[in-house]
């Protein structure tokens, strides 16, 4: 009976140890890939500063954009309750903001962003299936695909 238990338990123990080791390796690789993606976005944001310009001293820049294939009419945008303008499909609107928390919105939705001076943030303006506009946090990479 002991012999059977040893034969069954030993492979199970080895399998459990192997699973724990591979799970740790997966987490490390995922963190590495996430860090690389964030670094790449940061470098791209700096490169895009030629297109957008740099944020003014002591200010942040928030770039609201729509893809060329975005359906529907122009979307009215506001920042901290003040109108920013209309955004047609395939266009973008850079907004200079002080550091801190700001609320950007449309007629039906709002997005709160906490921004730091000297940085550029990207927000995609899109419509859902019912046609209502939404604001989605985005990346420099997504913005670059739109401006090409």
TORKOL-4160 file (C-alpha; in steps of 0.2 Angstrom, whole numbers, padded with zeros to 4 digits, m for minus):
148
<pt num="1" X="0000" Y="0000" Z="0000"/>
<pt num="2" X="0014" Y="0012" Z="0004"/>
<pt num="3" X="0023" Y="0008" Z="m0012"/>
<pt num="4" X="0007" Y="0013" Z="m0022"/>
<pt num="5" X="0005" Y="0029" Z="m0012"/>
<pt num="6" X="0023" Y="0034" Z="m0016"/>
<pt num="7" X="0021" Y="0030" Z="m0034"/>
<pt num="8" X="0006" Y="0041" Z="m0035"/>
<pt num="9" X="0011" Y="0055" Z="m0024"/>
<pt num="10" X="0029" Y="0058" Z="m0031"/>
<pt num="11" X="0023" Y="0062" Z="m0049"/>
<pt num="12" X="0010" Y="0073" Z="m0042"/>
<pt num="13" X="0022" Y="0082" Z="m0031"/>
<pt num="14" X="0034" Y="0085" Z="m0046"/>
<pt num="15" X="0019" Y="0091" Z="m0057"/>
<pt num="16" X="0014" Y="0104" Z="m0044"/>
<pt num="17" X="0032" Y="0110" Z="m0042"/>
<pt num="18" X="0033" Y="0112" Z="m0061"/>
<pt num="19" X="0017" Y="0121" Z="m0062"/>
<pt num="20" X="0022" Y="0134" Z="m0049"/>
<pt num="21" X="0039" Y="0137" Z="m0058"/>
<pt num="22" X="0031" Y="0140" Z="m0075"/>
<pt num="23" X="0017" Y="0151" Z="m0068"/>
<pt num="24" X="0031" Y="0162" Z="m0060"/>
<pt num="25" X="0040" Y="0163" Z="m0077"/>
<pt num="26" X="0024" Y="0168" Z="m0086"/>
<pt num="27" X="0021" Y="0183" Z="m0074"/>
<pt num="28" X="0039" Y="0189" Z="m0076"/>
<pt num="29" X="0037" Y="0188" Z="m0095"/>
<pt num="30" X="0021" Y="0197" Z="m0095"/>
<pt num="31" X="0028" Y="0211" Z="m0084"/>
<pt num="32" X="0042" Y="0213" Z="m0096"/>
<pt num="33" X="0031" Y="0214" Z="m0111"/>
<pt num="34" X="0020" Y="0227" Z="m0102"/>
<pt num="35" X="0035" Y="0238" Z="m0098"/>
<pt num="36" X="0041" Y="0237" Z="m0116"/>
<pt num="37" X="0024" Y="0242" Z="m0122"/>
<pt num="38" X="0024" Y="0257" Z="m0110"/>
<pt num="39" X="0042" Y="0262" Z="m0115"/>
<pt num="40" X="0037" Y="0261" Z="m0134"/>
<pt num="41" X="0022" Y="0272" Z="m0131"/>
<pt num="42" X="0032" Y="0285" Z="m0121"/>
<pt num="43" X="0045" Y="0286" Z="m0135"/>
<pt num="44" X="0031" Y="0287" Z="m0148"/>
<pt num="45" X="0023" Y="0301" Z="m0139"/>
<pt num="46" X="0040" Y="0311" Z="m0139"/>
<pt num="47" X="0041" Y="0307" Z="m0158"/>
<pt num="48" X="0023" Y="0313" Z="m0161"/>
<pt num="49" X="0027" Y="0330" Z="m0152"/>
<pt num="50" X="0034" Y="0335" Z="m0169"/>
<pt num="51" X="0016" Y="0334" Z="m0176"/>
<pt num="52" X="0007" Y="0340" Z="m0161"/>
<pt num="53" X="0020" Y="0351" Z="m0153"/>
<pt num="54" X="0026" Y="0350" Z="m0135"/>
<pt num="55" X="0015" Y="0354" Z="m0120"/>
<pt num="56" X="0017" Y="0372" Z="m0114"/>
<pt num="57" X="0028" Y="0375" Z="m0098"/>
<pt num="58" X="0019" Y="0368" Z="m0083"/>
<pt num="59" X="0005" Y="0361" Z="m0093"/>
<pt num="60" X="m0001" Y="0344" Z="m0100"/>
<pt num="61" X="m0008" Y="0340" Z="m0117"/>
<pt num="62" X="m0023" Y="0330" Z="m0120"/>
<pt num="63" X="m0026" Y="0325" Z="m0138"/>
<pt num="64" X="m0044" Y="0320" Z="m0142"/>
<pt num="65" X="m0046" Y="0311" Z="m0159"/>
<pt num="66" X="m0058" Y="0301" Z="m0170"/>
<pt num="67" X="m0053" Y="0288" Z="m0183"/>
<pt num="68" X="m0057" Y="0291" Z="m0201"/>
<pt num="69" X="m0070" Y="0277" Z="m0201"/>
<pt num="70" X="m0079" Y="0283" Z="m0186"/>
<pt num="71" X="m0097" Y="0284" Z="m0191"/>
<pt num="72" X="m0109" Y="0299" Z="m0188"/>
<pt num="73" X="m0109" Y="0318" Z="m0188"/>
<pt num="74" X="m0096" Y="0329" Z="m0179"/>
<pt num="75" X="m0096" Y="0326" Z="m0160"/>
<pt num="76" X="m0097" Y="0341" Z="m0148"/>
<pt num="77" X="m0083" Y="0340" Z="m0134"/>
<pt num="78" X="m0081" Y="0349" Z="m0118"/>
<pt num="79" X="m0067" Y="0351" Z="m0105"/>
<pt num="80" X="m0071" Y="0354" Z="m0087"/>
<pt num="81" X="m0089" Y="0360" Z="m0092"/>
<pt num="82" X="m0083" Y="0372" Z="m0106"/>
<pt num="83" X="m0086" Y="0369" Z="m0124"/>
<pt num="84" X="m0070" Y="0364" Z="m0134"/>
<pt num="85" X="m0078" Y="0362" Z="m0151"/>
<pt num="86" X="m0084" Y="0349" Z="m0164"/>
<pt num="87" X="m0073" Y="0334" Z="m0169"/>
<pt num="88" X="m0076" Y="0327" Z="m0186"/>
<pt num="89" X="m0071" Y="0309" Z="m0191"/>
<pt num="90" X="m0052" Y="0308" Z="m0195"/>
<pt num="91" X="m0047" Y="0323" Z="m0185"/>
<pt num="92" X="m0039" Y="0327" Z="m0168"/>
<pt num="93" X="m0040" Y="0341" Z="m0156"/>
<pt num="94" X="m0025" Y="0345" Z="m0144"/>
<pt num="95" X="m0030" Y="0353" Z="m0128"/>
<pt num="96" X="m0018" Y="0361" Z="m0116"/>
<pt num="97" X="m0022" Y="0358" Z="m0097"/>
<pt num="98" X="m0015" Y="0362" Z="m0080"/>
<pt num="99" X="m0009" Y="0347" Z="m0070"/>
<pt num="100" X="m0022" Y="0339" Z="m0060"/>
<pt num="101" X="m0039" Y="0331" Z="m0063"/>
<pt num="102" X="m0050" Y="0336" Z="m0078"/>
<pt num="103" X="m0066" Y="0330" Z="m0085"/>
<pt num="104" X="m0068" Y="0329" Z="m0104"/>
<pt num="105" X="m0086" Y="0325" Z="m0110"/>
<pt num="106" X="m0098" Y="0324" Z="m0124"/>
<pt num="107" X="m0117" Y="0326" Z="m0123"/>
<pt num="108" X="m0119" Y="0309" Z="m0116"/>
<pt num="109" X="m0103" Y="0303" Z="m0107"/>
<pt num="110" X="m0088" Y="0310" Z="m0098"/>
<pt num="111" X="m0070" Y="0304" Z="m0094"/>
<pt num="112" X="m0060" Y="0310" Z="m0079"/>
<pt num="113" X="m0041" Y="0311" Z="m0082"/>
<pt num="114" X="m0028" Y="0315" Z="m0069"/>
<pt num="115" X="m0014" Y="0323" Z="m0079"/>
<pt num="116" X="0004" Y="0328" Z="m0075"/>
<pt num="117" X="0013" Y="0343" Z="m0082"/>
<pt num="118" X="0024" Y="0340" Z="m0097"/>
<pt num="119" X="0015" Y="0324" Z="m0103"/>
<pt num="120" X="0004" Y="0321" Z="m0117"/>
<pt num="121" X="m0012" Y="0310" Z="m0115"/>
<pt num="122" X="m0023" Y="0302" Z="m0129"/>
<pt num="123" X="m0042" Y="0300" Z="m0129"/>
<pt num="124" X="m0051" Y="0292" Z="m0143"/>
<pt num="125" X="m0069" Y="0298" Z="m0146"/>
<pt num="126" X="m0080" Y="0284" Z="m0154"/>
<pt num="127" X="m0098" Y="0280" Z="m0156"/>
<pt num="128" X="m0106" Y="0264" Z="m0149"/>
<pt num="129" X="m0118" Y="0253" Z="m0159"/>
<pt num="130" X="m0132" Y="0265" Z="m0154"/>
<pt num="131" X="m0123" Y="0280" Z="m0161"/>
<pt num="132" X="m0119" Y="0288" Z="m0143"/>
<pt num="133" X="m0102" Y="0295" Z="m0142"/>
<pt num="134" X="m0089" Y="0288" Z="m0129"/>
<pt num="135" X="m0072" Y="0294" Z="m0123"/>
<pt num="136" X="m0059" Y="0280" Z="m0121"/>
<pt num="137" X="m0042" Y="0282" Z="m0114"/>
<pt num="138" X="m0030" Y="0278" Z="m0128"/>
<pt num="139" X="m0011" Y="0277" Z="m0133"/>
<pt num="140" X="0001" Y="0286" Z="m0144"/>
<pt num="141" X="0002" Y="0270" Z="m0155"/>
<pt num="142" X="m0017" Y="0271" Z="m0158"/>
<pt num="143" X="m0016" Y="0289" Z="m0162"/>
<pt num="144" X="m0002" Y="0287" Z="m0174"/>
<pt num="145" X="m0012" Y="0274" Z="m0184"/>
<pt num="146" X="m0026" Y="0288" Z="m0186"/>
<pt num="147" X="m0014" Y="0302" Z="m0192"/>
<pt num="148" X="m0005" Y="0292" Z="m0205"/>
